Amino acid sequence: MYGLIGQLRTTEEGRAAVVAALVEGARGMPGNVAYLVAEDAEDPASVWVTEVWESEAAHRASLDLPSVRDAIARARPHLTGRGTRVVTRPVASLDG
Amino acid sequence: MYGLIGQLRTTEEGRAAVVAALVEGARGMPGNVAYLVAEDAEDPASVWVTEVWESEAAHRASLDLPSVRDAIARARPHLTGRGTRVVTRPVASLDG
């Protein structure tokens, strides 16, 4: 499996739009196992995404999906940069 | 909802034991929505955990569960410190 944990830096006023774009764009992506979007509770200009994919190839292919391209285009005006970005090897995904 | 994204620093040889302890200790925790454990693909001495909880109180209560206490005790000899630790407000958890 292939995973990512990424921090997106946003404008404060644009964070909600970035979150909405990410959530809407992430539905039904082939090979995606989990996609968690969260606001940073202490930094109002930061969003965190934890992703789990069946493979790195599945993740790469997702970047060509129209839904994902649209989401990136919608989010871009509100993005100010990237923070932490970690490639991971997911081991377990427990649902409570 | 309440969330955490945390990086645990481990010894290289002890990382597998930490991962095993985390996964086993995290089963059936009341109020837990998601618990994702992943190895850092580039740093052999690092583990990342993404957590989603119904509330901060649910997370705090979990630290008193025997299963969690046991897991922490099993992991502790292999831990060398904490890295990134972010409190989040989870927005969406999509299962592919």
N, CA and C atoms of all chains as a GROMACS GRO file, in nm:
protein
  576
    1MET      N    1   0.085  -0.120   0.000
    1MET     CA    2   0.000   0.000   0.000
    1MET      C    3   0.089   0.125   0.000
    2TYR      N    4   0.026   0.233  -0.038
    2TYR     CA    5   0.100   0.360  -0.050
    2TYR      C    6   0.020   0.467   0.023
    3GLY      N    7   0.086   0.552   0.096
    3GLY     CA    8   0.014   0.654   0.171
    3GLY      C    9   0.082   0.790   0.166
    4LEU      N   10   0.005   0.889   0.198
    4LEU     CA   11   0.056   1.025   0.208
    4LEU      C   12  -0.006   1.093   0.328
    5ILE      N   13   0.074   1.174   0.395
    5ILE     CA   14   0.022   1.267   0.495
    5ILE      C   15   0.073   1.404   0.452
    6GLY      N   16  -0.020   1.493   0.422
    6GLY     CA   17   0.021   1.622   0.370
    6GLY      C   18  -0.049   1.738   0.438
    7GLN      N   19   0.026   1.846   0.452
    7GLN     CA   20  -0.028   1.970   0.508
    7GLN      C   21  -0.037   2.072   0.396
    8LEU      N   22  -0.157   2.125   0.376
    8LEU     CA   23  -0.175   2.232   0.277
    8LEU      C   24  -0.189   2.364   0.352
    9ARG      N   25  -0.112   2.461   0.311
    9ARG     CA   26  -0.125   2.595   0.370
    9ARG      C   27  -0.222   2.675   0.284
   10THR      N   28  -0.316   2.739   0.354
   10THR     CA   29  -0.421   2.812   0.283
   10THR      C   30  -0.431   2.954   0.338
   11THR      N   31  -0.508   3.038   0.269
   11THR     CA   32  -0.547   3.164   0.332
   11THR      C   33  -0.650   3.127   0.439
   12GLU      N   34  -0.661   3.211   0.542
   12GLU     CA   35  -0.758   3.179   0.648
   12GLU      C   36  -0.900   3.180   0.592
   13GLU      N   37  -0.929   3.280   0.511
   13GLU     CA   38  -1.066   3.291   0.461
   13GLU      C   39  -1.097   3.186   0.354
   14GLY      N   40  -0.991   3.131   0.295
   14GLY     CA   41  -1.013   3.033   0.187
   14GLY      C   42  -1.008   2.889   0.232
   15ARG      N   43  -0.979   2.864   0.361
   15ARG     CA   44  -0.962   2.726   0.406
   15ARG      C   45  -1.087   2.642   0.382
   16ALA      N   46  -1.203   2.695   0.412
   16ALA     CA   47  -1.328   2.618   0.396
   16ALA      C   48  -1.348   2.577   0.250
   17ALA      N   49  -1.312   2.666   0.159
   17ALA     CA   50  -1.328   2.634   0.016
   17ALA      C   51  -1.231   2.523  -0.024
   18VAL      N   52  -1.111   2.524   0.032
   18VAL     CA   53  -1.013   2.418   0.003
   18VAL      C   54  -1.065   2.285   0.056
   19VAL      N   55  -1.114   2.285   0.178
   19VAL     CA   56  -1.168   2.163   0.238
   19VAL      C   57  -1.282   2.108   0.153
   20ALA      N   58  -1.373   2.195   0.114
   20ALA     CA   59  -1.488   2.151   0.033
   20ALA      C   60  -1.440   2.092  -0.100
   21ALA      N   61  -1.345   2.157  -0.163
   21ALA     CA   62  -1.295   2.108  -0.292
   21ALA      C   63  -1.229   1.971  -0.276
   22LEU      N   64  -1.149   1.955  -0.170
   22LEU     CA   65  -1.081   1.827  -0.146
   22LEU      C   66  -1.183   1.715  -0.125
   23VAL      N   67  -1.281   1.740  -0.040
   23VAL     CA   68  -1.379   1.636  -0.007
   23VAL      C   69  -1.460   1.598  -0.131
   24GLU      N   70  -1.506   1.699  -0.204
   24GLU     CA   71  -1.586   1.668  -0.322
   24GLU      C   72  -1.503   1.600  -0.431
   25GLY      N   73  -1.380   1.643  -0.447
   25GLY     CA   74  -1.296   1.587  -0.552
   25GLY      C   75  -1.249   1.445  -0.522
   26ALA      N   76  -1.257   1.406  -0.396
   26ALA     CA   77  -1.197   1.277  -0.355
   26ALA      C   78  -1.295   1.161  -0.359
   27ARG      N   79  -1.415   1.184  -0.402
   27ARG     CA   80  -1.514   1.074  -0.402
   27ARG      C   81  -1.489   0.981  -0.521
   28GLY      N   82  -1.494   0.849  -0.489
   28GLY     CA   83  -1.492   0.751  -0.596
   28GLY      C   84  -1.364   0.745  -0.676
   29MET      N   85  -1.250   0.766  -0.613
   29MET     CA   86  -1.122   0.757  -0.682
   29MET      C   87  -1.075   0.611  -0.684
   30PRO      N   88  -1.062   0.550  -0.801
   30PRO     CA   89  -1.019   0.409  -0.810
   30PRO      C   90  -0.888   0.385  -0.735
   31GLY      N   91  -0.887   0.281  -0.652
   31GLY     CA   92  -0.764   0.245  -0.581
   31GLY      C   93  -0.742   0.320  -0.452
   32ASN      N   94  -0.836   0.411  -0.420
   32ASN     CA   95  -0.820   0.483  -0.293
   32ASN      C   96  -0.883   0.404  -0.180
   33VAL      N   97  -0.810   0.386  -0.072
   33VAL     CA   98  -0.858   0.308   0.042
   33VAL      C   99  -0.913   0.400   0.151
   34ALA      N  100  -0.844   0.512   0.172
   34ALA     CA  101  -0.892   0.608   0.274
   34ALA      C  102  -0.844   0.747   0.235
   35TYR      N  103  -0.927   0.846   0.269
   35TYR     CA  104  -0.892   0.986   0.238
   35TYR      C  105  -0.953   1.070   0.349
   36LEU      N  106  -0.869   1.115   0.440
   36LEU     CA  107  -0.917   1.188   0.558
   36LEU      C  108  -0.873   1.334   0.547
   37VAL      N  109  -0.970   1.424   0.556
   37VAL     CA  110  -0.942   1.567   0.549
   37VAL      C  111  -0.971   1.628   0.685
   38ALA      N  112  -0.880   1.707   0.736
   38ALA     CA  113  -0.900   1.768   0.868
   38ALA      C  114  -0.842   1.908   0.870
   39GLU      N  115  -0.909   1.995   0.941
   39GLU     CA  116  -0.854   2.129   0.966
   39GLU      C  117  -0.754   2.119   1.080
   40ASP      N  118  -0.648   2.198   1.072
   40ASP     CA  119  -0.556   2.209   1.184
   40ASP      C  120  -0.630   2.288   1.293
   41ALA      N  121  -0.640   2.232   1.413
   41ALA     CA  122  -0.721   2.297   1.518
   41ALA      C  123  -0.651   2.420   1.576
   42GLU      N  124  -0.520   2.429   1.554
   42GLU     CA  125  -0.447   2.541   1.615
   42GLU      C  126  -0.400   2.642   1.510
   43ASP      N  127  -0.389   2.603   1.387
   43ASP     CA  128  -0.344   2.693   1.280
   43ASP      C  129  -0.459   2.712   1.181
   44PRO      N  130  -0.520   2.831   1.180
   44PRO     CA  131  -0.640   2.853   1.098
   44PRO      C  132  -0.610   2.858   0.948
   45ALA      N  133  -0.484   2.845   0.912
   45ALA     CA  134  -0.448   2.852   0.769
   45ALA      C  135  -0.385   2.720   0.724
   46SER      N  136  -0.433   2.608   0.781
   46SER     CA  137  -0.369   2.480   0.753
   46SER      C  138  -0.470   2.367   0.749
   47VAL      N  139  -0.454   2.281   0.646
   47VAL     CA  140  -0.541   2.164   0.629
   47VAL      C  141  -0.450   2.042   0.619
   48TRP      N  142  -0.494   1.932   0.678
   48TRP     CA  143  -0.416   1.808   0.675
   48TRP      C  144  -0.494   1.699   0.602
   49VAL      N  145  -0.426   1.628   0.515
   49VAL     CA  146  -0.490   1.518   0.443
   49VAL      C  147  -0.408   1.391   0.465
   50THR      N  148  -0.475   1.286   0.511
   50THR     CA  149  -0.412   1.154   0.525
   50THR      C  150  -0.474   1.065   0.417
   51GLU      N  151  -0.389   1.008   0.335
   51GLU     CA  152  -0.438   0.926   0.223
   51GLU      C  153  -0.380   0.785   0.230
   52VAL      N  154  -0.463   0.686   0.194
   52VAL     CA  155  -0.416   0.547   0.180
   52VAL      C  156  -0.461   0.498   0.043
   53TRP      N  157  -0.364   0.445  -0.033
   53TRP     CA  158  -0.392   0.399  -0.168
   53TRP      C  159  -0.348   0.253  -0.185
   54GLU      N  160  -0.413   0.185  -0.277
   54GLU     CA  161  -0.372   0.046  -0.302
   54GLU      C  162  -0.229   0.042  -0.355
   55SER      N  163  -0.192   0.145  -0.430
   55SER     CA  164  -0.057   0.151  -0.487
   55SER      C  165  -0.021   0.296  -0.520
   56GLU      N  166   0.107   0.320  -0.540
   56GLU     CA  167   0.153   0.453  -0.580
   56GLU      C  168   0.096   0.487  -0.718
   57ALA      N  169   0.084   0.384  -0.802
   57ALA     CA  170   0.030   0.406  -0.938
   57ALA      C  171  -0.115   0.453  -0.930
   58ALA      N  172  -0.191   0.397  -0.838
   58ALA     CA  173  -0.333   0.437  -0.822
   58ALA      C  174  -0.338   0.584  -0.782
   59HIS      N  175  -0.248   0.624  -0.692
   59HIS     CA  176  -0.247   0.765  -0.653
   59HIS      C  177  -0.211   0.853  -0.771
   60ARG      N  178  -0.106   0.815  -0.843
   60ARG     CA  179  -0.062   0.897  -0.958
   60ARG      C  180  -0.176   0.909  -1.061
   61ALA      N  181  -0.245   0.798  -1.087
   61ALA     CA  182  -0.354   0.800  -1.186
   61ALA      C  183  -0.466   0.894  -1.142
   62SER      N  184  -0.486   0.904  -1.010
   62SER     CA  185  -0.597   0.987  -0.962
   62SER      C  186  -0.578   1.134  -1.000
   63LEU      N  187  -0.454   1.173  -1.018
   63LEU     CA  188  -0.426   1.315  -1.048
   63LEU      C  189  -0.476   1.353  -1.187
   64ASP      N  190  -0.508   1.251  -1.268
   64ASP     CA  191  -0.563   1.278  -1.402
   64ASP      C  192  -0.715   1.269  -1.407
   65LEU      N  193  -0.778   1.234  -1.296
   65LEU     CA  194  -0.924   1.226  -1.294
   65LEU      C  195  -0.984   1.368  -1.307
   66PRO      N  196  -1.086   1.384  -1.389
   66PRO     CA  197  -1.149   1.517  -1.402
   66PRO      C  198  -1.193   1.574  -1.266
   67SER      N  199  -1.248   1.487  -1.181
   67SER     CA  200  -1.297   1.534  -1.050
   67SER      C  201  -1.183   1.590  -0.966
   68VAL      N  202  -1.066   1.524  -0.975
   68VAL     CA  203  -0.951   1.570  -0.896
   68VAL      C  204  -0.892   1.697  -0.958
   69ARG      N  205  -0.883   1.700  -1.088
   69ARG     CA  206  -0.831   1.821  -1.155
   69ARG      C  207  -0.920   1.942  -1.122
   70ASP      N  208  -1.051   1.921  -1.125
   70ASP     CA  209  -1.143   2.030  -1.090
   70ASP      C  210  -1.120   2.076  -0.946
   71ALA      N  211  -1.104   1.978  -0.859
   71ALA     CA  212  -1.086   2.011  -0.717
   71ALA      C  213  -0.959   2.093  -0.697
   72ILE      N  214  -0.852   2.052  -0.763
   72ILE     CA  215  -0.724   2.125  -0.750
   72ILE      C  216  -0.740   2.266  -0.804
   73ALA      N  217  -0.811   2.279  -0.916
   73ALA     CA  218  -0.831   2.412  -0.976
   73ALA      C  219  -0.913   2.500  -0.881
   74ARG      N  220  -1.012   2.443  -0.816
   74ARG     CA  221  -1.096   2.521  -0.722
   74ARG      C  222  -1.019   2.560  -0.596
   75ALA      N  223  -0.930   2.471  -0.554
   75ALA     CA  224  -0.855   2.498  -0.430
   75ALA      C  225  -0.740   2.595  -0.454
   76ARG      N  226  -0.680   2.589  -0.570
   76ARG     CA  227  -0.554   2.662  -0.596
   76ARG      C  228  -0.557   2.810  -0.556
   77PRO      N  229  -0.664   2.885  -0.586
   77PRO     CA  230  -0.662   3.028  -0.552
   77PRO      C  231  -0.646   3.053  -0.401
   78HIS      N  232  -0.679   2.953  -0.322
   78HIS     CA  233  -0.677   2.970  -0.175
   78HIS      C  234  -0.554   2.906  -0.110
   79LEU      N  235  -0.469   2.847  -0.192
   79LEU     CA  236  -0.350   2.780  -0.139
   79LEU      C  237  -0.233   2.877  -0.134
   80THR      N  238  -0.156   2.871  -0.027
   80THR     CA  239  -0.038   2.959  -0.015
   80THR      C  240   0.091   2.877  -0.012
   81GLY      N  241   0.076   2.744  -0.008
   81GLY     CA  242   0.196   2.661  -0.011
   81GLY      C  243   0.173   2.526   0.054
   82ARG      N  244   0.279   2.447   0.063
   82ARG     CA  245   0.273   2.315   0.125
   82ARG      C  246   0.355   2.318   0.255
   83GLY      N  247   0.310   2.243   0.350
   83GLY     CA  248   0.390   2.226   0.473
   83GLY      C  249   0.446   2.086   0.473
   84THR      N  250   0.422   2.014   0.580
   84THR     CA  251   0.471   1.876   0.593
   84THR      C  252   0.418   1.791   0.480
   85ARG      N  253   0.501   1.706   0.424
   85ARG     CA  254   0.456   1.608   0.324
   85ARG      C  255   0.537   1.481   0.344
   86VAL      N  256   0.466   1.374   0.381
   86VAL     CA  257   0.532   1.248   0.413
   86VAL      C  258   0.474   1.137   0.328
   87VAL      N  259   0.562   1.060   0.266
   87VAL     CA  260   0.517   0.938   0.197
   87VAL      C  261   0.521   0.827   0.299
   88THR      N  262   0.413   0.749   0.305
   88THR     CA  263   0.408   0.645   0.408
   88THR      C  264   0.380   0.508   0.346
   89ARG      N  265   0.404   0.407   0.429
   89ARG     CA  266   0.361   0.270   0.399
   89ARG      C  267   0.253   0.235   0.501
   90PRO      N  268   0.126   0.253   0.465
   90PRO     CA  269   0.018   0.224   0.560
   90PRO      C  270   0.023   0.078   0.606
   91VAL      N  271   0.001   0.061   0.736
   91VAL     CA  272   0.006  -0.074   0.794
   91VAL      C  273  -0.132  -0.120   0.834
   92ALA      N  274  -0.208  -0.028   0.895
   92ALA     CA  275  -0.342  -0.065   0.943
   92ALA      C  276  -0.434   0.056   0.941
   93SER      N  277  -0.558   0.030   0.907
   93SER     CA  278  -0.659   0.136   0.905
   93SER      C  279  -0.781   0.084   0.980
   94LEU      N  280  -0.789   0.116   1.109
   94LEU     CA  281  -0.895   0.065   1.195
   94LEU      C  282  -1.012   0.164   1.198
   95ASP      N  283  -1.134   0.112   1.188
   95ASP     CA  284  -1.250   0.203   1.188
   95ASP      C  285  -1.322   0.197   1.322
   96GLY      N  286  -1.253   0.224   1.428
   96GLY     CA  287  -1.313   0.240   1.561
   96GLY      C  288  -1.383   0.115   1.612
   97MET      N  289  -1.594   1.668   1.612
   97MET     CA  290  -1.498   1.556   1.612
   97MET      C  291  -1.361   1.608   1.651
   98TYR      N  292  -1.278   1.520   1.693
   98TYR     CA  293  -1.144   1.553   1.741
   98TYR      C  294  -1.045   1.462   1.671
   99GLY      N  295  -0.934   1.516   1.630
   99GLY     CA  296  -0.836   1.434   1.558
   99GLY      C  297  -0.694   1.463   1.600
  100LEU      N  298  -0.607   1.370   1.569
  100LEU     CA  299  -0.465   1.385   1.593
  100LEU      C  300  -0.388   1.329   1.474
  101ILE      N  301  -0.279   1.396   1.440
  101ILE     CA  302  -0.182   1.339   1.347
  101ILE      C  303  -0.049   1.346   1.421
  102GLY      N  304   0.009   1.230   1.446
  102GLY     CA  305   0.131   1.228   1.528
  102GLY      C  306   0.240   1.143   1.466
  103GLN      N  307   0.361   1.188   1.487
  103GLN     CA  308   0.480   1.114   1.442
  103GLN      C  309   0.553   1.061   1.563
  104LEU      N  310   0.572   0.929   1.568
  104LEU     CA  311   0.649   0.868   1.676
  104LEU      C  312   0.787   0.834   1.623
  105ARG      N  313   0.889   0.877   1.693
  105ARG     CA  314   1.026   0.839   1.655
  105ARG      C  315   1.063   0.712   1.731
  106THR      N  316   1.120   0.619   1.655
  106THR     CA  317   1.150   0.489   1.713
  106THR      C  318   1.295   0.452   1.682
  107THR      N  319   1.344   0.345   1.745
  107THR     CA  320   1.468   0.287   1.697
  107THR      C  321   1.433   0.216   1.566
  108GLU      N  322   1.532   0.200   1.478
  108GLU     CA  323   1.503   0.135   1.350
  108GLU      C  324   1.460  -0.011   1.373
  109GLU      N  325   1.534  -0.077   1.461
  109GLU     CA  326   1.505  -0.219   1.484
  109GLU      C  327   1.374  -0.239   1.564
  110GLY      N  328   1.331  -0.134   1.635
  110GLY     CA  329   1.211  -0.148   1.718
  110GLY      C  330   1.083  -0.099   1.651
  111ARG      N  331   1.094  -0.045   1.530
  111ARG     CA  332   0.975   0.014   1.468
  111ARG      C  333   0.863  -0.088   1.450
  112ALA      N  334   0.893  -0.205   1.407
  112ALA     CA  335   0.791  -0.308   1.382
  112ALA      C  336   0.716  -0.341   1.512
  113ALA      N  337   0.789  -0.345   1.622
  113ALA     CA  338   0.726  -0.375   1.751
  113ALA      C  339   0.632  -0.261   1.791
  114VAL      N  340   0.673  -0.138   1.763
  114VAL     CA  341   0.586  -0.022   1.794
  114VAL      C  342   0.459  -0.029   1.710
  115VAL      N  343   0.476  -0.056   1.582
  115VAL     CA  344   0.359  -0.066   1.493
  115VAL      C  345   0.264  -0.175   1.542
  116ALA      N  346   0.319  -0.290   1.575
  116ALA     CA  347   0.235  -0.402   1.621
  116ALA      C  348   0.160  -0.364   1.749
  117ALA      N  349   0.229  -0.300   1.841
  117ALA     CA  350   0.166  -0.261   1.968
  117ALA      C  351   0.054  -0.160   1.943
  118LEU      N  352   0.080  -0.063   1.856
  118LEU     CA  353  -0.022   0.039   1.826
  118LEU      C  354  -0.147  -0.026   1.766
  119VAL      N  355  -0.127  -0.112   1.669
  119VAL     CA  356  -0.241  -0.174   1.598
  119VAL      C  357  -0.320  -0.262   1.694
  120GLU      N  358  -0.250  -0.344   1.772
  120GLU     CA  359  -0.321  -0.432   1.864
  120GLU      C  360  -0.391  -0.354   1.974
  121GLY      N  361  -0.326  -0.250   2.023
  121GLY     CA  362  -0.383  -0.172   2.133
  121GLY      C  363  -0.502  -0.088   2.090
  122ALA      N  364  -0.515  -0.065   1.960
  122ALA     CA  365  -0.615   0.033   1.912
  122ALA      C  366  -0.749  -0.032   1.877
  123ARG      N  367  -0.761  -0.160   1.897
  123ARG     CA  368  -0.888  -0.225   1.859
  123ARG      C  369  -0.997  -0.199   1.962
  124GLY      N  370  -1.117  -0.163   1.909
  124GLY     CA  371  -1.233  -0.153   1.996
  124GLY      C  372  -1.227  -0.043   2.100
  125MET      N  373  -1.167   0.070   2.067
  125MET     CA  374  -1.163   0.184   2.160
  125MET      C  375  -1.293   0.264   2.146
  126PRO      N  376  -1.372   0.274   2.252
  126PRO     CA  377  -1.499   0.348   2.246
  126PRO      C  378  -1.478   0.491   2.196
  127GLY      N  379  -1.560   0.532   2.102
  127GLY     CA  380  -1.553   0.670   2.053
  127GLY      C  381  -1.449   0.694   1.946
  128ASN      N  382  -1.376   0.586   1.910
  128ASN     CA  383  -1.277   0.605   1.803
  128ASN      C  384  -1.343   0.584   1.668
  129VAL      N  385  -1.320   0.675   1.576
  129VAL     CA  386  -1.381   0.669   1.443
  129VAL      C  387  -1.283   0.611   1.342
  130ALA      N  388  -1.158   0.650   1.353
  130ALA     CA  389  -1.055   0.598   1.262
  130ALA      C  390  -0.919   0.602   1.332
  131TYR      N  391  -0.837   0.504   1.298
  131TYR     CA  392  -0.703   0.496   1.357
  131TYR      C  393  -0.613   0.435   1.251
  132LEU      N  394  -0.532   0.519   1.188
  132LEU     CA  395  -0.448   0.473   1.077
  132LEU      C  396  -0.302   0.478   1.120
  133VAL      N  397  -0.235   0.364   1.107
  133VAL     CA  398  -0.094   0.352   1.144
  133VAL      C  399  -0.014   0.332   1.016
  134ALA      N  400   0.092   0.407   0.999
  134ALA     CA  401   0.173   0.395   0.878
  134ALA      C  402   0.321   0.414   0.910
  135GLU      N  403   0.404   0.340   0.844
  135GLU     CA  404   0.548   0.362   0.853
  135GLU      C  405   0.585   0.478   0.763
  136ASP      N  406   0.680   0.558   0.804
  136ASP     CA  407   0.735   0.662   0.717
  136ASP      C  408   0.817   0.589   0.610
  137ALA      N  409   0.787   0.613   0.483
  137ALA     CA  410   0.853   0.537   0.376
  137ALA      C  411   0.998   0.581   0.355
  138GLU      N  412   1.030   0.700   0.405
  138GLU     CA  413   1.167   0.751   0.380
  138GLU      C  414   1.252   0.752   0.507
  139ASP      N  415   1.188   0.752   0.621
  139ASP     CA  416   1.262   0.755   0.749
  139ASP      C  417   1.235   0.624   0.823
  140PRO      N  418   1.335   0.535   0.830
  140PRO     CA  419   1.312   0.402   0.889
  140PRO      C  420   1.291   0.404   1.041
  141ALA      N  421   1.299   0.522   1.101
  141ALA     CA  422   1.284   0.532   1.247
  141ALA      C  423   1.162   0.618   1.281
  142SER      N  424   1.058   0.611   1.198
  142SER     CA  425   0.944   0.700   1.218
  142SER      C  426   0.813   0.631   1.181
  143VAL      N  427   0.713   0.652   1.268
  143VAL     CA  428   0.579   0.596   1.249
  143VAL      C  429   0.479   0.711   1.258
  144TRP      N  430   0.379   0.708   1.174
  144TRP     CA  431   0.277   0.814   1.173
  144TRP      C  432   0.141   0.755   1.209
  145VAL      N  433   0.068   0.823   1.294
  145VAL     CA  434  -0.066   0.777   1.332
  145VAL      C  435  -0.163   0.892   1.306
  146THR      N  436  -0.267   0.863   1.232
  146THR     CA  437  -0.377   0.958   1.210
  146THR      C  438  -0.498   0.905   1.285
  147GLU      N  439  -0.552   0.987   1.373
  147GLU     CA  440  -0.663   0.942   1.458
  147GLU      C  441  -0.784   1.035   1.439
  148VAL      N  442  -0.904   0.975   1.442
  148VAL     CA  443  -1.029   1.053   1.442
  148VAL      C  444  -1.114   0.999   1.556
  149TRP      N  445  -1.161   1.092   1.640
  149TRP     CA  446  -1.239   1.055   1.758
  149TRP      C  447  -1.372   1.132   1.758
  150GLU      N  448  -1.470   1.071   1.822
  150GLU     CA  449  -1.599   1.141   1.832
  150GLU      C  450  -1.582   1.269   1.914
  151SER      N  451  -1.490   1.266   2.011
  151SER     CA  452  -1.467   1.384   2.096
  151SER      C  453  -1.328   1.376   2.158
  152GLU      N  454  -1.282   1.490   2.208
  152GLU     CA  455  -1.154   1.492   2.278
  152GLU      C  456  -1.163   1.406   2.405
  153ALA      N  457  -1.281   1.408   2.467
  153ALA     CA  458  -1.301   1.329   2.590
  153ALA      C  459  -1.285   1.179   2.560
  154ALA      N  460  -1.337   1.136   2.446
  154ALA     CA  461  -1.325   0.994   2.407
  154ALA      C  462  -1.178   0.956   2.392
  155HIS      N  463  -1.103   1.047   2.331
  155HIS     CA  464  -0.960   1.020   2.316
  155HIS      C  465  -0.893   1.012   2.452
  156ARG      N  466  -0.920   1.110   2.537
  156ARG     CA  467  -0.858   1.112   2.670
  156ARG      C  468  -0.892   0.984   2.746
  157ALA      N  469  -1.018   0.941   2.739
  157ALA     CA  470  -1.062   0.820   2.812
  157ALA      C  471  -0.988   0.697   2.761
  158SER      N  472  -0.954   0.698   2.634
  158SER     CA  473  -0.889   0.579   2.576
  158SER      C  474  -0.753   0.552   2.641
  159LEU      N  475  -0.692   0.659   2.691
  159LEU     CA  476  -0.558   0.643   2.748
  159LEU      C  477  -0.562   0.564   2.879
  160ASP      N  478  -0.683   0.546   2.933
  160ASP     CA  479  -0.697   0.465   3.056
  160ASP      C  480  -0.739   0.322   3.027
  161LEU      N  481  -0.762   0.288   2.902
  161LEU     CA  482  -0.800   0.150   2.867
  161LEU      C  483  -0.682   0.056   2.890
  162PRO      N  484  -0.705  -0.059   2.950
  162PRO     CA  485  -0.594  -0.154   2.970
  162PRO      C  486  -0.522  -0.188   2.839
  163SER      N  487  -0.600  -0.206   2.732
  163SER     CA  488  -0.537  -0.242   2.603
  163SER      C  489  -0.442  -0.133   2.556
  164VAL      N  490  -0.482  -0.008   2.579
  164VAL     CA  491  -0.397   0.104   2.533
  164VAL      C  492  -0.275   0.119   2.624
  165ARG      N  493  -0.298   0.104   2.754
  165ARG     CA  494  -0.185   0.111   2.850
  165ARG      C  495  -0.082   0.003   2.819
  166ASP      N  496  -0.133  -0.118   2.791
  166ASP     CA  497  -0.041  -0.227   2.756
  166ASP      C  498   0.038  -0.193   2.630
  167ALA      N  499  -0.033  -0.140   2.532
  167ALA     CA  500   0.032  -0.107   2.404
  167ALA      C  501   0.142  -0.003   2.426
  168ILE      N  502   0.112   0.098   2.506
  168ILE     CA  503   0.212   0.203   2.532
  168ILE      C  504   0.333   0.143   2.604
  169ALA      N  505   0.305   0.055   2.699
  169ALA     CA  506   0.416  -0.008   2.773
  169ALA      C  507   0.502  -0.092   2.679
  170ARG      N  508   0.438  -0.162   2.587
  170ARG     CA  509   0.514  -0.246   2.492
  170ARG      C  510   0.594  -0.162   2.393
  171ALA      N  511   0.538  -0.048   2.358
  171ALA     CA  512   0.606   0.037   2.257
  171ALA      C  513   0.720   0.118   2.320
  172ARG      N  514   0.702   0.157   2.446
  172ARG     CA  515   0.793   0.255   2.508
  172ARG      C  516   0.941   0.221   2.494
  173PRO      N  517   0.984   0.094   2.512
  173PRO     CA  518   1.128   0.067   2.501
  173PRO      C  519   1.187   0.100   2.364
  174HIS      N  520   1.101   0.107   2.265
  174HIS     CA  521   1.148   0.129   2.127
  174HIS      C  522   1.128   0.273   2.080
  175LEU      N  523   1.073   0.356   2.167
  175LEU     CA  524   1.046   0.495   2.129
  175LEU      C  525   1.164   0.583   2.164
  176THR      N  526   1.198   0.676   2.076
  176THR     CA  527   1.309   0.768   2.105
  176THR      C  528   1.260   0.912   2.114
  177GLY      N  529   1.131   0.932   2.087
  177GLY     CA  530   1.079   1.068   2.102
  177GLY      C  531   0.959   1.090   2.012
  178ARG      N  532   0.908   1.212   2.015
  178ARG     CA  533   0.795   1.250   1.930
  178ARG      C  534   0.844   1.347   1.823
  179GLY      N  535   0.779   1.340   1.710
  179GLY     CA  536   0.807   1.440   1.606
  179GLY      C  537   0.687   1.530   1.595
  180THR      N  538   0.637   1.544   1.472
  180THR     CA  539   0.518   1.628   1.448
  180THR      C  540   0.401   1.580   1.532
  181ARG      N  541   0.327   1.673   1.590
  181ARG     CA  542   0.205   1.638   1.661
  181ARG      C  543   0.103   1.749   1.638
  182VAL      N  544  -0.005   1.716   1.569
  182VAL     CA  545  -0.104   1.817   1.531
  182VAL      C  546  -0.242   1.776   1.583
  183VAL      N  547  -0.309   1.868   1.648
  183VAL     CA  548  -0.448   1.845   1.686
  183VAL      C  549  -0.534   1.895   1.569
  184THR      N  550  -0.629   1.812   1.528
  184THR     CA  551  -0.709   1.851   1.411
  184THR      C  552  -0.858   1.848   1.441
  185ARG      N  553  -0.930   1.910   1.350
  185ARG     CA  554  -1.077   1.900   1.349
  185ARG      C  555  -1.113   1.823   1.222
  186PRO      N  556  -1.130   1.689   1.233
  186PRO     CA  557  -1.163   1.611   1.114
  186PRO      C  558  -1.290   1.661   1.046
  187VAL      N  559  -1.284   1.664   0.914
  187VAL     CA  560  -1.399   1.713   0.836
  187VAL      C  561  -1.464   1.598   0.761
  188ALA      N  562  -1.380   1.513   0.701
  188ALA     CA  563  -1.436   1.403   0.621
  188ALA      C  564  -1.340   1.285   0.624
  189SER      N  565  -1.400   1.167   0.626
  189SER     CA  566  -1.321   1.044   0.624
  189SER      C  567  -1.381   0.953   0.517
  190LEU      N  568  -1.325   0.957   0.397
  190LEU     CA  569  -1.380   0.884   0.283
  190LEU      C  570  -1.310   0.749   0.271
  191ASP      N  571  -1.387   0.644   0.249
  191ASP     CA  572  -1.328   0.510   0.239
  191ASP      C  573  -1.319   0.466   0.094
  192GLY      N  574  -1.259   0.541   0.010
  192GLY     CA  575  -1.229   0.503  -0.130
  192GLY      C  576  -1.351   0.476  -0.216
   0.00000   0.00000   0.00000
